[in-house]
Amino acid sequence: MTTLILGAMLLILRPQLVPSHPAAGSQAEGPSEAGQKELLRKGSLQSDFQDGAPSNGSSQRLPQTIIIGVRKGGTRALLEMLSLHPGIAAAESEVHFFDWEDHYGNGLEWYLSQMPYSSPHQLTVEKTPAYFTSSKVPERVYNMNPSIRLLLILRDPSERVLSDYTQVFYNHVQKHKPYPSIEEFLIKDGELNVEYKAINRSLYYFHMQNWLRYFPLDHIHIVDGDQLIRDPFPEIEKVERFLKLAPQINASNFYFNKTKGFYCLRDSGRDRCLHESKGRAHPQVDPKLLNKLHEYFHEPNKKFFELVGRTFDWH
């Protein structure tokens, strides 16, 4: 009798088993679609479930901030300076997820795998300068996260064209390959060659319109790339405020390197400068040709200023 009573009590006190997932009451989504939605919901992969991951509870998270461009605008310098902040976890390389079809086809799980490990209080940042001038990228970024904060660093459009040429020129020199002079790119049939890709990349008004179709202006912070070169600290302060970061970077983190001719960084007693490929001298260009370039950008620049509600000290 005692045994029967004890058995009845155990049955009553035994907790109910609740399934960890809802029962399938409708047709299941395909694994790819379901996985994408789950990643968007969570935004991260916990390191506890990943091989080789740190055991401190950190995780890989989809970026809350992306530096979208512009190429040769100072994106690397901006990322390095921003990385001085302890609240930033930056992807080391340009991911090209949203603009390269083979990468985009891998899905968000692949994109997430390219992100650094970060703690919950850190913002994950990715930079790919080609995003700004790719027409398909704004919609793709919006579909991932319509609330994401975007950083766009711009320089004088004419100077950016020269920097663009200079980078490609030195890439060819390092490979011992010949490369045409900049005049051969800028001039076609005696007129300015507006089909030159470097010129198209500097038409900020055209590309910015595309981004504003998906994101409000207050979600895109424009960094003055020319000012960042001359005096970086005030520009980085503005970025901290835009990202709602506690002010941690200060003027002592920057020092001017006379040998290199630009500012370098000082972090916890350690000095570091950008790669030697940064800050290269531009080719000499005939002043008349340079004036043609300035004149061409005059009207697009004016429209850009009106579009974003601010002006820049450009030619």
N, C-alpha and C positions, 0 to 999 in steps of 0.2 A: 504493500500500500504506500509506504514511504517513497519507494522508487517511482511509483506512478505519479505521485504529487510533485516530486522533484522534476520529473520529465516535463510535466505540464507547465511548470513555472519557467523552465528554460525556453520552451516554445513561445511563451508569451513575451519574455524579455528579449528574445533574439531580435536584433535590428533588421529592419527591412532593407533589402538590397535594391539600390536605385541604379539603373543603367547610366553609364557616364555620357552616352550620346542618345539623343531622341530616337525612338523607333522609326524605321523607315516607313513613312506613310505616303510618300510620293516618290516619283522617279528620281534617282540620285543624279547629281551633276557629274559630269566627267571629271576625272582626277585633276586635269590641268586647270579647268575653270574653277573648281572648288578650291584647289590649292592657291590660286591667285587671289581669290576673295578672302581666304583665311589669312594670307600674308598681309593684305591690305588692312584687315581688321586688327591683327596683332602688331604689324609693323616691325617685328623682330623675330629672331630665332634665338632662344635661350642657349647659352653656352653649355649648360649642364647636359644637354642632349647631343652635343657635337663632339666628334673625335678631335683631339688635339686642341680643344678650346681651353682657355684659362678657367680655373675653378673658383674664381672670385665673384661669380654671379653676373659677370658682364655678358653682353650679347651683341650680335650684329643687328643693326637697325637700318631700316630704309631711311634715306637722308631727310632731315627736316629742313635743310637748306641746300640749295644748289647754286654754285657759281656758273652762270650760263654763258658767260663770255665777257668781252669779245676777244677773239684771237688777236694776239699781240697787243692786248690792252693793258696787261699787267696782272693776269689771273694768277700766275704762279706766285708773284710777289704778294698779292692779296691773301692767298691761301697760307703762305708761310707766316705772314704777319698775324693772321687770325689764329694760327695754330699756337701762338704764344699763350693764348687763353686756355686755362685748365678746363674750361667748360666746352671745349671743341675737340671732336675726334674727326680727323680728316682722312679721306681715302687717299692713298699715296699716289695713284696714277689716274690718268684720265680714262674714265670707264667707257665712254661712247655707247651707253646703253640705248638712249632714246633716238640716236641718229644713225646708228649702224644696224641694218636689218638683221644680220646674222646674230648680233648681240640681243637685239630686241626680241627676236624669235625664241630666245632661251627662256624668256619669262622673268617675272619678278624674283623668283627664288634664286636664279643666277645673279641677278642684279644685287640682291641682298648679300650673296656670298662674296661680292667684291668690296663690301663695306668693312671698315675697321671694327674691332670690338670696342664697345663703349659702355660706360656705366649709365644708370638711369638719369643722372643729372646732366649728362653731356649731350650736346647737339652733334649729330653726324652731318658732315659736310662733304659733298662731292663737287668736283669741278671738271667740266668739259667745255672749253671755249666754243666749240663748233655748234653747240646747242642754239645759241642766239640766232644764227643765220640759217638754221634748218627749218623749213616751213612746217614739217610734220611734228616737230618736237613739242611745241606748246600744248597741243591737245593731249599728247601722250603723258606729259608731266602732270597735266590737270587731271587726267583719268587716274593717275596714281594717288595724287594728293592735291585737291583744289585749294587747300589752306597753306601749302608750302610757301616758305619765304625764299625769294630769289635775289641773288646778288649779281649785278651787271657792272663791270668796270669798263669805262670808255676813255679813249684818248682822242686828241685832235685827229680827225679822219685822215688828213693828209699825212701826218706823222705815222699813223697806223699803217697806211699803205706802204710807206718806206720800210717800216719794221717788218712787215709781211714779206716784202721782197728780200730783205736782208737775211731773214731766217732761211728761206729757201735757197738763196745764193750760197750761204755758208754750208748748208747741207750738201750741196753739190761739190763744193770745194773739198770738203772732208772725204768725199768719195772719189776725188780726182776726176770729176766730170765737168765738162764745160757748161756754162750757163749764160744766157744772153744778158746784155746790159739792161738796166731798168728802163732806159729810153725805148728799147725795142718792145717792151710791154705796154708802156704808157702811151705810145704814139702809134696810130694806125691810119694810113692814107693821109698823113699830115694833120690829123685831128686826135684829140684825146680818146684813147681806146676805152670806152665805158664798159666794154665787155670783159675787161680784165678782172678776174675774180677778186683780186685784192681791193679794187675800187668798189665792187659790189658789197663786200663785207663792211665797208665803211659807210654805207647808206643806212645809218642807224634808224632814221625815220621809217623806212620801209619795213625793216625787221621788227621794230618795236610795235608797230601797228598789229602785227600778227600775235605778239604776246599779250597785248591788251585786249584781244578778243576773248581771252580765257582768264586772265588775271587782272584784278584791280591794280591801279598804280601804287597803292599803298602796300602791296605785297612784293614790289620790285624796288630794291634800293640801288640807286645808281652811284657808283663810286667814281670820283673824278681821278682818272688814272694819271693825268699830268700832275695834279696836286699831290697824289700819293708818292710820286717820284721826288717832288720838291720838298715836301714836308709830310711824312706819312702819318704821324701820330693823330692829328685832328681827323683825318679820314677814317682811321681805325676806330676812333671814339664813336663816330657816327654809326659805324657798322655794329659796334657793341650795343648801342641803343636800339638799333633796328631789330637786332636778334634778341633783344630783351635779356642780354647777358649782364651780370654784375660787372662793373668796371674793374678790370684786373690788369689790363695792358697800360703801361705808362710811358712817358717820354724817355725814360732811362733805358727802355728796351731797344732804342734805335740809336745808331751812331753813324756819322758820315765817314765813309771810307774814301779818302782822297785818291788812293791808287786806282780804285775801281771806278770812282766818280759817281757812286750812288750810295744810298743808305743800306747798312747791314743790320743784323739783329743781334741782340745780347739777351740771353736767356739763362738765368741761374749761373751767371759768371762765365757762360760759354758763348763765344762769338761765332756767328756763321753768316755767310753771304750767299746770295743766289749763285747759281751755276755760271761759269764763265761765258756761256752762250747768251746770257742776259746782258743788256746794256751795250750791245755792239754798236759801233759807229755806223751811221747810215751812209749810203753812197752819195757822192756829190751829184746834184741834179741842177741842170740849167735853170736859173731863176725864172725865165719866161715860162718854162714847162711847169715849174712849181706854182706859178701864178695861175696857170690854166687849171691846175688841180684844185687850188683854193677857190677859184671862181665856180668850178663845177659843184663843189660841196656847199657853196654859200646858201642856196635856196633849200636843199634838203636839211641842212643844219638848222635853219630858221624854223622850218616845219617841226623838226624834232624838239626844239626848245619850247614851242607852243604846245606840243603834244604832252610833254612831261612837266611843264610849268616851271622850268628853271633854265638858266643859261650857263654856258661854259665858255672859258677863255680860249676859243679856237679861232683860227684864221677865218 
